[in-house]
């Protein structure tokens, strides 16, 4: 029987990158402490913040909401509200919506649900179907979903007048993004996504990532040990995307060289410090939302949808 390094009880988890064997209590405590340290290190949250949490029903957002609820209870002037965006993916999103509703109800947290269809008039399935009508389709469903989802979360969070928007990106997500930018020769993108949590524009709600230093495997273990139900289906649009290839590379390297993902994240953060790029933000002439291009990506998508539909 492997013993916990903290108390000599039976260990339930081994961390190859640190050599730690931990019992249930000390494993859960280590995750919660790590999240609290990450929040403090990057000055992510303040004691009086009204915090929106993007929750999909998946393990990452479920664990994030669970831990932030524990932290928030220690600060009576702070508050939490959950936001769920229904992208409109038939056969996939339904279970996530159900589980998101269940976890917010169990934690007694207010829950706002909205959808691409409600906000923009199209589901993601409909958008993909329309773009498939033309041979000029150069983007994946993930491209459209990412732009609309970020806009939706920001729009709802802004309507709710929150101070911060917390999202469940974990260590694996962050390390993958670093390598994806390198593979695409897009290092400048990393400089535009620094860790400064100050608001960069009045219409952008500041986004924070308290789980950015927690491995995906440990988040899944935390959810299992806490009996937190979560949506585990893979998105049907995820097959064949670059992120999956990067994920496999990182997983292989982590197995051979424990700590690889943490090293990639630290390297990405150092690169951001050296190449911080100040974006010129101006109102989009169509929707008046902040944009870094002449017309924002969202309006470009909407224009393309309308042009294809009338052909």
C-alpha positions as CSV (number, residue, x, y, z in Angstrom):
1,X,0.0,0.0,0.0
2,X,1.4,3.4,-1.0
3,X,1.2,5.9,1.8
4,X,0.4,9.6,1.7
5,X,3.5,11.7,2.2
6,X,1.6,14.1,4.5
7,X,-0.1,11.8,7.0
8,X,0.8,8.2,6.1
9,X,-2.8,7.2,5.2
10,X,-3.4,5.3,2.0
11,X,-2.6,7.4,-1.0
12,X,-5.1,7.8,-3.8
13,X,-3.0,9.8,-6.2
14,X,0.6,10.0,-7.4
15,X,2.1,13.1,-9.0
16,X,4.9,12.1,-11.3
17,X,6.1,15.7,-11.8
18,X,6.6,16.3,-8.0
19,X,7.0,12.7,-6.7
20,X,4.1,13.2,-4.2
21,X,1.7,10.5,-3.1
22,X,-1.4,11.9,-1.5
23,X,-4.4,10.6,0.3
24,X,-7.9,11.9,-0.6
25,X,-7.9,14.8,1.9
26,X,-4.4,16.1,1.1
27,X,-5.0,15.7,-2.6
28,X,-8.2,17.8,-2.5
29,X,-6.5,20.3,-0.2
30,X,-3.5,20.6,-2.6
31,X,-5.7,21.5,-5.5
32,X,-7.7,24.1,-3.6
33,X,-4.5,25.7,-2.3
34,X,-3.0,25.7,-5.7
35,X,-6.0,27.5,-7.2
36,X,-5.9,30.0,-4.3
37,X,-2.2,30.7,-4.9
38,X,-2.8,31.1,-8.7
39,X,-5.5,33.7,-8.0
40,X,-3.3,35.6,-5.6
41,X,-0.1,35.4,-7.8
42,X,-1.9,36.9,-10.7
43,X,-4.2,39.2,-8.7
44,X,-7.2,37.6,-10.4
45,X,-9.9,38.4,-7.9
46,X,-10.7,41.0,-5.3
47,X,-12.6,40.5,-2.0
48,X,-15.6,42.5,-3.3
49,X,-15.8,41.2,-6.9
50,X,-19.0,40.0,-8.4
51,X,-17.7,37.0,-10.4
52,X,-19.4,35.2,-13.3
53,X,-18.3,31.7,-14.0
54,X,-18.7,30.2,-17.5
55,X,-20.0,26.6,-16.9
56,X,-20.6,24.1,-19.6
57,X,-21.3,21.1,-17.4
58,X,-17.8,19.7,-18.2
59,X,-15.3,18.7,-15.5
60,X,-13.2,21.9,-15.7
61,X,-16.0,24.4,-15.3
62,X,-17.7,22.2,-12.7
63,X,-14.6,22.0,-10.6
64,X,-13.9,25.7,-11.0
65,X,-17.4,26.6,-9.8
66,X,-17.1,24.2,-6.9
67,X,-13.8,25.6,-5.7
68,X,-14.7,29.2,-6.2
69,X,-17.8,28.6,-4.2
70,X,-15.6,27.5,-1.3
71,X,-13.4,30.5,-1.7
72,X,-16.3,33.0,-2.1
73,X,-17.9,31.8,1.1
74,X,-14.9,33.3,3.0
75,X,-15.5,36.7,1.5
76,X,-19.1,37.9,2.3
77,X,-18.8,41.0,0.0
78,X,-18.1,38.8,-3.1
79,X,-20.7,36.9,-5.1
80,X,-20.9,34.3,-7.8
81,X,-23.2,33.8,-10.8
82,X,-22.9,31.0,-13.4
83,X,-23.3,31.5,-17.1
84,X,-24.0,28.7,-19.6
85,X,-24.0,29.2,-23.4
86,X,-25.9,26.7,-25.5
87,X,-24.0,26.6,-28.8
88,X,-26.7,24.5,-30.4
89,X,-24.9,21.2,-31.1
90,X,-27.5,18.5,-31.4
91,X,-26.9,15.3,-29.4
92,X,-24.1,16.9,-27.4
93,X,-25.0,20.0,-25.6
94,X,-28.2,18.7,-24.0
95,X,-26.5,16.6,-21.2
96,X,-24.1,19.5,-20.4
97,X,-27.0,21.9,-19.9
98,X,-28.7,19.4,-17.6
99,X,-25.6,18.9,-15.5
100,X,-24.8,22.6,-15.4
101,X,-28.3,23.2,-14.0
102,X,-27.8,20.5,-11.5
103,X,-24.5,21.7,-10.1
104,X,-25.6,25.3,-9.8
105,X,-28.8,24.2,-8.0
106,X,-26.8,22.1,-5.6
107,X,-24.4,24.9,-4.9
108,X,-27.3,27.4,-4.6
109,X,-25.7,29.7,-7.3
110,X,-27.8,31.8,-9.7
111,X,-27.6,30.5,-13.2
112,X,-28.1,32.4,-16.5
113,X,-28.6,30.2,-19.6
114,X,-28.6,31.7,-23.1
115,X,-27.8,30.4,-26.6
116,X,-26.3,31.3,-29.9
117,X,-29.8,31.0,-31.4
118,X,-31.3,33.4,-28.9
119,X,-28.4,35.9,-29.3
120,X,-27.6,35.7,-33.0
121,X,-30.3,33.8,-34.7
122,X,-28.3,30.7,-35.6
123,X,-27.2,27.5,-33.8
124,X,-23.6,26.3,-34.4
125,X,-25.0,23.4,-36.4
126,X,-26.9,25.8,-38.6
127,X,-23.8,28.0,-39.1
128,X,-21.6,25.0,-40.1
129,X,-24.4,23.7,-42.5
130,X,-24.6,27.1,-44.2
131,X,-20.9,27.5,-44.7
132,X,-20.7,24.0,-46.1
133,X,-22.8,25.3,-49.0
134,X,-19.8,27.1,-50.4
135,X,-16.4,25.7,-51.5
136,X,-14.8,28.8,-49.9
137,X,-15.1,27.3,-46.4
138,X,-11.7,27.7,-44.9
139,X,-12.5,27.6,-41.1
140,X,-13.5,24.8,-38.8
141,X,-16.5,24.7,-36.5
142,X,-14.2,25.4,-33.6
143,X,-13.2,28.8,-35.3
144,X,-16.9,29.9,-35.4
145,X,-17.7,28.5,-32.0
146,X,-14.7,30.2,-30.4
147,X,-15.6,33.6,-31.7
148,X,-19.3,33.4,-30.9
149,X,-18.7,31.8,-27.5
150,X,-16.2,34.4,-26.3
151,X,-18.6,37.2,-27.5
152,X,-21.6,35.5,-25.8
153,X,-19.8,35.1,-22.5
154,X,-18.6,38.7,-22.5
155,X,-22.0,40.0,-23.6
156,X,-23.9,38.2,-20.9
157,X,-21.3,38.9,-18.2
158,X,-21.4,42.6,-19.1
159,X,-25.2,42.6,-19.0
160,X,-25.0,41.1,-15.5
161,X,-22.6,43.9,-14.5
162,X,-19.9,41.5,-13.1
163,X,-16.4,42.5,-12.3
164,X,-14.6,39.3,-13.5
165,X,-15.4,36.4,-15.8
166,X,-13.8,33.1,-14.7
167,X,-13.3,30.4,-17.2
168,X,-12.1,26.8,-16.7
169,X,-9.0,26.6,-18.8
170,X,-6.6,24.1,-17.2
171,X,-2.8,23.5,-17.5
172,X,-3.3,21.2,-20.6
173,X,-5.4,23.9,-22.4
174,X,-2.9,26.6,-21.7
175,X,0.2,24.5,-22.7
176,X,-1.6,23.4,-25.9
177,X,-2.3,27.0,-26.8
178,X,1.4,28.0,-26.3
179,X,2.5,25.2,-28.7
180,X,-0.4,25.9,-31.2
181,X,0.8,29.5,-31.5
182,X,4.4,28.3,-32.1
183,X,3.3,25.7,-34.7
184,X,1.3,28.5,-36.5
185,X,4.3,30.9,-36.3
186,X,2.0,33.3,-34.4
187,X,4.1,34.2,-31.4
188,X,2.7,37.7,-31.5
189,X,-0.7,36.3,-30.4
190,X,0.9,35.3,-27.1
191,X,2.0,38.9,-26.6
192,X,-1.6,40.0,-26.9
193,X,-2.8,37.6,-24.2
194,X,-0.7,38.6,-21.2
195,X,-1.6,37.8,-17.6
196,X,-2.5,41.4,-16.7
197,X,-5.9,41.2,-15.2
198,X,-6.7,44.9,-15.6
199,X,-9.6,45.7,-17.8
200,X,-8.3,46.5,-21.3
201,X,-11.5,48.1,-22.6
202,X,-14.8,49.3,-20.9
203,X,-16.8,46.8,-23.0
204,X,-14.6,43.8,-22.2
205,X,-15.2,42.0,-18.9
206,X,-11.8,40.9,-17.4
207,X,-11.3,37.1,-17.9
208,X,-9.4,35.1,-15.3
209,X,-8.2,31.4,-15.4
210,X,-7.8,30.1,-11.8
211,X,-7.2,26.5,-13.0
212,X,-4.4,27.4,-15.5
213,X,-1.8,25.6,-13.4
214,X,-3.8,22.4,-12.6
215,X,-3.4,19.4,-15.0
216,X,-6.5,18.1,-16.6
217,X,-5.9,14.6,-15.1
218,X,-5.9,16.2,-11.6
219,X,-9.1,18.1,-12.3
220,X,-10.9,14.9,-13.3
221,X,-9.6,13.2,-10.2
222,X,-10.8,16.0,-8.0
223,X,-14.3,15.8,-9.6
224,X,-14.4,12.0,-9.1
225,X,-13.3,12.2,-5.4
226,X,-15.9,15.0,-4.7
227,X,-18.6,13.0,-6.5
228,X,-19.2,15.9,-8.9
229,X,-21.2,14.9,-12.0
230,X,-19.9,16.3,-15.2
231,X,-20.4,16.0,-19.0
232,X,-17.7,13.7,-20.5
233,X,-18.8,13.5,-24.1
234,X,-16.3,14.7,-26.8
235,X,-17.6,17.5,-29.0
236,X,-18.5,16.0,-32.5
237,X,-16.7,18.9,-34.2
238,X,-13.4,18.4,-32.3
239,X,-12.1,15.5,-34.6
240,X,-9.1,16.3,-36.7
241,X,-8.3,19.8,-35.3
242,X,-4.7,20.9,-34.5
243,X,-5.3,21.0,-30.8
244,X,-5.9,17.3,-30.7
245,X,-2.5,16.6,-32.3
246,X,-0.8,19.0,-29.9
247,X,-2.6,17.3,-27.0
248,X,-1.2,14.0,-28.0
249,X,2.4,15.4,-28.3
250,X,2.2,17.0,-24.9
251,X,0.7,13.8,-23.3
252,X,3.5,11.7,-24.7
253,X,6.2,14.1,-23.5
254,X,4.6,14.4,-20.1
255,X,4.7,10.6,-19.7
256,X,8.3,10.5,-20.7
257,X,9.4,13.8,-19.0
258,X,7.0,14.6,-16.1
259,X,6.6,18.4,-15.7
260,X,6.7,19.1,-19.4
261,X,3.3,20.8,-19.4
262,X,4.3,23.1,-16.5
263,X,7.5,24.0,-18.3
264,X,5.7,24.9,-21.5
265,X,3.3,27.1,-19.6
266,X,6.2,28.9,-17.8
267,X,7.9,29.4,-21.2
268,X,4.8,30.8,-22.7
269,X,4.4,33.2,-19.7
270,X,8.1,34.4,-20.1
271,X,7.5,35.0,-23.9
272,X,4.5,37.1,-23.0
273,X,6.6,39.3,-20.7
274,X,9.1,40.0,-23.5
275,X,6.7,40.5,-26.5
276,X,3.7,42.2,-25.0
277,X,1.9,43.9,-27.8
278,X,-0.5,46.8,-27.2
279,X,-3.5,46.3,-29.4
280,X,-5.2,49.2,-31.0
281,X,-8.9,48.7,-30.1
282,X,-11.6,50.6,-31.8
283,X,-15.4,50.3,-32.2
284,X,-16.5,47.9,-35.0
285,X,-18.4,50.2,-37.4
286,X,-21.2,47.6,-37.7
287,X,-21.9,46.3,-34.1
288,X,-19.9,49.0,-32.2
289,X,-18.3,46.3,-30.1
290,X,-14.5,46.6,-29.5
291,X,-12.4,45.3,-32.5
292,X,-8.8,45.0,-33.4
293,X,-9.5,44.8,-37.2
294,X,-11.5,47.2,-39.4
295,X,-14.6,44.9,-38.9
296,X,-14.7,42.5,-35.9
297,X,-14.5,38.8,-36.6
298,X,-18.1,38.3,-35.4
299,X,-19.5,40.7,-38.0
300,X,-17.3,39.1,-40.7
301,X,-19.0,35.8,-39.9
302,X,-22.5,37.3,-39.9
303,X,-21.9,39.0,-43.2
304,X,-20.6,35.8,-44.7
305,X,-23.6,33.9,-43.5
306,X,-26.0,36.4,-45.1
307,X,-24.0,36.4,-48.4
308,X,-24.0,32.6,-48.6
309,X,-27.7,32.4,-47.7
310,X,-28.8,34.7,-50.5
311,X,-26.8,32.8,-53.2
